[in-house]
Amino acid sequence: MSLPARPSDAVPLFEHLAHWGEVSAYEAEHLGAGPWVSVFENAGALKAVDDEHDRPVAWHLTPPFVHLLECDAQQVGRRLCFAVPEYRAYLLSILVEGLVDAGRAGMTVELEEWTKGELAPLLAELNAVLAQLEGGNRLVDLASAELESRMADLPERSRPFAAWDSYALGHSARPKALFEFALRRFGPACVALPVAVESAAVLRPLPLNREDGFGLGSALIPQPWNTQRFSVLSGAPIVDARGQRTFDEDALNEVLFEHLRDAVVEHPFYAAVIHLGICAWRSPASTMPTVELYVPASGGLHDVSVLVGSRGVGRVAELLGDLVRAQGYAPFGLVDGRVSDELMGNLLRNLLELRILRRQDELLVLGDDYQSSLMAARLRTVFRPGKELQKRIVEELALRASEGGAA
């Protein structure tokens, strides 16, 4: 297939995918990333989500690539470029030629170090290329001019990859002069990432409270945080994948507020905290152990912890990853397995602003009108569908309390 000329043109797409893991049709057009989306879909790094008319409305990182959510934009860009079959074949040919040259020069120690180190992830592919090129004649036995001519005649060498080399390898030159750059950049970047077998959820700051910049005007404009997602859930979706609002503008303030309250429940990190709040409300009148969300007087909002049967289970920030996994999502946006203070504070400020939670002395409890809505408007959308999750949450927390909770 025809490839775009300059990966540097796709930097906005790389930044977007590093942060959100999914790009909508509206966003792809806005970023000018249409041709690149097709290239990375063909490479198996992105997967399209189609509407009922089989038209793509979004693309998300595939399971072998979703862990790029833990990388910066430059790492994302290089990994995606290295996955493109045409460019990958070109880089493999550069490595093969360099390895043959090293073998002819008697660099046995270096060859052993490279194959055990930088090139270990690529050995199977390099051997396959060598086998295809050699036939019955070893490349190391060819004259230098013949080897160079044979490599230059490869189809992958006919493409203009200078701008790709400059972006992905950090240097542009004749293929023969790029061996060291491919060795240091391409090989190590091909170490297999963990494959996520579940859908993913990534926690990013959301501007849903005044302290963090919320305003009606900004909320109504299509932005990554308020756009519909399909496989990498990350925000409060009130705009569909084509950039259209999902509600009418009549009684705007009231409608927007309620839509945001419903939208955050679709985010697995937010859902976990909301259902902890529901467990705290339900527990005194049910057979489940009492659950409390406790904010210590000496700490900040981000220090909120969970008490089960008056025993401390741990800080919510340290529990959220597992509570997201309990919903069937791989959690991203964590630092050393926990939610950072900044993100934890943002999440809770958002839930307080939306009046889903409120402070009651040293506890966080459900907001009064939100609690009432669970037996009315949200009975079938939040309360009943969440009862199984609430049961799993309480069982997990009670087990932790019995094993290591502090009195």
FINU-777237 format. One line per 10 residues: number of its first residue (from 1); their letters; for each residue x, y, z of C-alpha. Coordinates in steps of 0.1 Angstrom, whole numbers, always signed. Layout:
N
NUM) A) X/Y/Z; ...
END
This chain:
407
1) MSLPARPSDA) +0/+0/+0; +10/+36/-4; +25/+51/+27; +25/+87/+39; +58/+104/+35; +65/+119/+70; +57/+103/+103; +64/+136/+119; +30/+147/+104; +14/+120/+127
11) VPLFEHLAHW) +28/+133/+160; -6/+147/+171; -21/+113/+165; +7/+96/+185; +1/+121/+214; -36/+114/+213; -32/+76/+213; -6/+77/+241; -31/+96/+262; -64/+81/+252
21) GEVSAYEAEH) -57/+48/+234; -86/+54/+209; -94/+79/+182; -129/+87/+169; -137/+94/+132; -143/+131/+142; -109/+133/+160; -90/+115/+132; -104/+141/+107; -96/+170/+131
31) LGAGPWVSVF) -60/+157/+135; -55/+152/+98; -47/+116/+106; -69/+97/+82; -41/+82/+61; -21/+72/+91; -50/+55/+108; -54/+33/+77; -17/+25/+78; -17/+15/+114
41) ENAGALKAVD) -49/-5/+110; -33/-24/+82; -3/-30/+105; -25/-46/+131; -19/-18/+157; -53/-2/+154; -87/-19/+151; -117/-2/+136; -151/+0/+153; -179/+1/+127
51) DEHDRPVAWH) -214/+15/+129; -246/-3/+118; -238/+6/+82; -203/-9/+84; -186/+25/+84; -157/+30/+108; -165/+55/+136; -134/+49/+157; -101/+30/+160; -85/+17/+191
61) LTPPFVHLLE) -52/+2/+200; -53/-36/+196; -45/-60/+225; -7/-63/+216; -4/-25/+215; -28/-13/+242; +1/-11/+268; +14/+18/+247; -9/+38/+271; +20/+35/+295
71) CDAQQVGRRL) +45/+51/+270; +52/+86/+259; +42/+99/+224; +76/+93/+209; +77/+57/+220; +42/+52/+207; +51/+67/+173; +82/+46/+170; +64/+14/+179; +36/+21/+155
81) CFAVPEYRAY) +61/+29/+127; +81/-3/+134; +49/-23/+131; +42/-11/+95; +51/-42/+74; +68/-23/+46; +90/-3/+69; +97/-33/+91; +109/-53/+62; +132/-24/+52
91) LLSILVEGLV) +147/-23/+87; +151/-60/+88; +171/-59/+56; +194/-32/+71; +200/-54/+101; +206/-85/+80; +232/-67/+58; +249/-53/+89; +251/-87/+105; +265/-103/+74
101) DAGRAGMTVE) +291/-76/+72; +300/-82/+109; +303/-119/+102; +326/-114/+73; +347/-91/+96; +350/-119/+122; +331/-99/+149; +319/-130/+167; +319/-115/+201; +297/-85/+190
111) LEEWTKGELA) +274/-108/+171; +268/-129/+202; +261/-98/+223; +237/-84/+197; +217/-116/+193; +214/-121/+230; +206/-84/+236; +192/-58/+213; +183/-83/+185; +168/-110/+207
121) PLLAELNAVL) +132/-100/+200; +139/-101/+162; +158/-134/+158; +130/-154/+143; +123/-126/+117; +160/-121/+109; +165/-158/+104; +135/-159/+81; +149/-131/+60; +183/-148/+59
131) AQLEGGNRLV) +168/-181/+48; +148/-164/+20; +179/-145/+7; +205/-172/+10; +188/-201/-8; +218/-224/-12; +245/-197/-10; +256/-181/+23; +255/-143/+21; +288/-142/+40
141) DLASAELESR) +305/-159/+11; +294/-133/-15; +317/-106/-26; +310/-72/-11; +297/-57/-43; +274/-86/-50; +260/-85/-14; +254/-48/-17; +238/-52/-51; +215/-80/-39
151) MADLPERSRP) +204/-60/-8; +198/-29/-29; +175/-48/-53; +151/-58/-25; +116/-43/-30; +116/-28/+4; +148/-8/-5; +129/+10/-33; +107/+30/-10; +116/+66/+1
161) FAAWDSYALG) +120/+60/+38; +144/+89/+46; +118/+108/+67; +107/+76/+84; +144/+69/+94; +148/+105/+106; +117/+101/+129; +120/+65/+140; +157/+60/+141; +168/+96/+148
171) HSARPKALFE) +191/+96/+117; +188/+96/+79; +214/+81/+57; +220/+53/+31; +207/+20/+44; +242/+6/+48; +250/+34/+72; +219/+29/+94; +228/-5/+110; +239/+10/+143
181) FALRRFGPAC) +208/+32/+145; +185/+2/+137; +203/-19/+162; +198/+6/+190; +163/+18/+182; +145/-9/+163; +156/-40/+181; +149/-30/+217; +115/-14/+207; +104/-48/+194
191) VALPVAVESA) +103/-64/+228; +68/-78/+231; +44/-58/+253; +20/-76/+276; -11/-85/+257; -43/-71/+273; -70/-98/+269; -97/-75/+283; -111/-41/+273; -91/-13/+288
201) AVLRPLPLNR) -99/+17/+310; -74/+46/+314; -77/+72/+341; -68/+108/+330; -77/+142/+346; -113/+152/+337; -123/+189/+339; -157/+182/+356; -152/+206/+385; -146/+243/+388
211) EDGFGLGSAL) -113/+239/+405; -100/+219/+375; -114/+242/+348; -150/+230/+342; -173/+253/+323; -205/+247/+303; -189/+262/+272; -160/+238/+271; -181/+208/+280; -202/+212/+249
221) IPQPWNTQRF) -173/+213/+225; -161/+179/+213; -130/+170/+232; -111/+138/+240; -124/+136/+276; -161/+139/+266; -161/+117/+234; -177/+83/+231; -152/+54/+234; -157/+17/+226
231) SVLSGAPIVD) -127/-3/+238; -105/+20/+258; -128/+38/+282; -114/+71/+294; -139/+99/+300; -175/+111/+303; -190/+105/+269; -216/+132/+260; -204/+135/+224; -206/+107/+199
241) ARGQRTFDED) -177/+94/+177; -188/+118/+149; -186/+148/+171; -223/+152/+178; -239/+159/+212; -259/+130/+225; -287/+152/+239; -309/+181/+230; -300/+216/+240; -333/+224/+257
251) ALNEVLFEHL) -329/+232/+294; -292/+230/+287; -277/+234/+322; -300/+208/+338; -297/+183/+309; -259/+186/+307; -255/+181/+344; -276/+149/+344; -259/+136/+313; -225/+140/+329
261) RDAVVEHPFY) -237/+122/+360; -248/+93/+338; -217/+95/+316; -192/+91/+344; -207/+58/+355; -196/+44/+322; -160/+50/+332; -148/+19/+352; -126/+40/+376; -155/+63/+384
271) AAVIHLGICA) -180/+34/+385; -158/+16/+412; -160/+47/+435; -197/+53/+428; -205/+17/+436; -184/+19/+468; -206/+48/+478; -237/+27/+470; -224/-1/+491; -219/+23/+520
281) WRSPASTMPT) -255/+35/+516; -269/-1/+513; -248/-18/+539; -266/-7/+572; -299/-21/+559; -286/-53/+543; -267/-84/+552; -234/-71/+538; -207/-58/+562; -208/-20/+568
291) VELYVPASGG) -188/-1/+542; -175/+35/+548; -154/+59/+527; -133/+76/+553; -113/+108/+548; -89/+113/+577; -90/+148/+592; -52/+151/+589; -51/+141/+552; -63/+153/+519
301) LHDVSVLVGS) -93/+142/+498; -69/+118/+479; -62/+100/+512; -98/+85/+513; -97/+49/+525; -122/+21/+528; -135/+7/+561; -153/-26/+561; -169/-36/+594; -149/-7/+609
311) RGVGRVAELL) -116/-23/+598; -93/-5/+575; -89/-21/+541; -66/+4/+524; -66/+37/+505; -90/+38/+476; -61/+49/+454; -44/+15/+461; -76/-5/+456; -89/+10/+424
321) GDLVRAQGYA) -68/-10/+400; -83/-43/+413; -118/-28/+414; -115/-19/+377; -102/-54/+370; -133/-68/+388; -154/-51/+361; -135/-69/+333; -112/-40/+323; -74/-37/+322
331) PFGLVDGRVS) -65/-5/+342; -41/+21/+329; -30/+54/+342; -16/+39/+375; +18/+46/+390; +33/+15/+407; -1/-1/+408; -19/+28/+424; -37/+60/+414; -16/+91/+419
341) DELMGNLLRN) -27/+117/+444; -34/+142/+416; -57/+118/+397; -74/+106/+429; -81/+141/+440; -95/+150/+405; -118/+120/+404; -132/+127/+439; -136/+165/+432; -155/+156/+401
351) LLELRILRRQ) -179/+133/+420; -184/+160/+446; -191/+186/+420; -216/+164/+403; -232/+158/+437; -229/+121/+433; -209/+121/+465; -210/+146/+494; -189/+151/+525; -204/+142/+559
361) DELLVLGDDY) -179/+149/+586; -150/+125/+579; -170/+104/+555; -179/+105/+518; -215/+95/+512; -240/+95/+483; -255/+129/+475; -291/+131/+486; -307/+136/+452; -284/+110/+435
371) QSSLMAARLR) -293/+85/+462; -330/+92/+456; -326/+87/+419; -312/+52/+424; -347/+41/+433; -363/+60/+405; -346/+73/+373; -314/+53/+378; -330/+21/+392; -326/+2/+359
381) TVFRPGKELQ) -294/+19/+346; -272/+21/+377; -287/+4/+408; -299/-30/+396; -271/-35/+370; -246/-27/+397; -257/-51/+424; -235/-80/+412; -205/-57/+410; -213/-43/+445
391) KRIVEELALR) -214/-79/+458; -180/-87/+443; -166/-54/+457; -178/-61/+492; -166/-98/+491; -131/-87/+479; -129/-59/+505; -141/-81/+534; -115/-107/+525; -88/-81/+526
401) ASEGGAA) -101/-68/+559; -100/-102/+574; -65/-109/+562; -48/-76/+570; -72/-49/+581; -64/-28/+610; -89/-24/+638
END
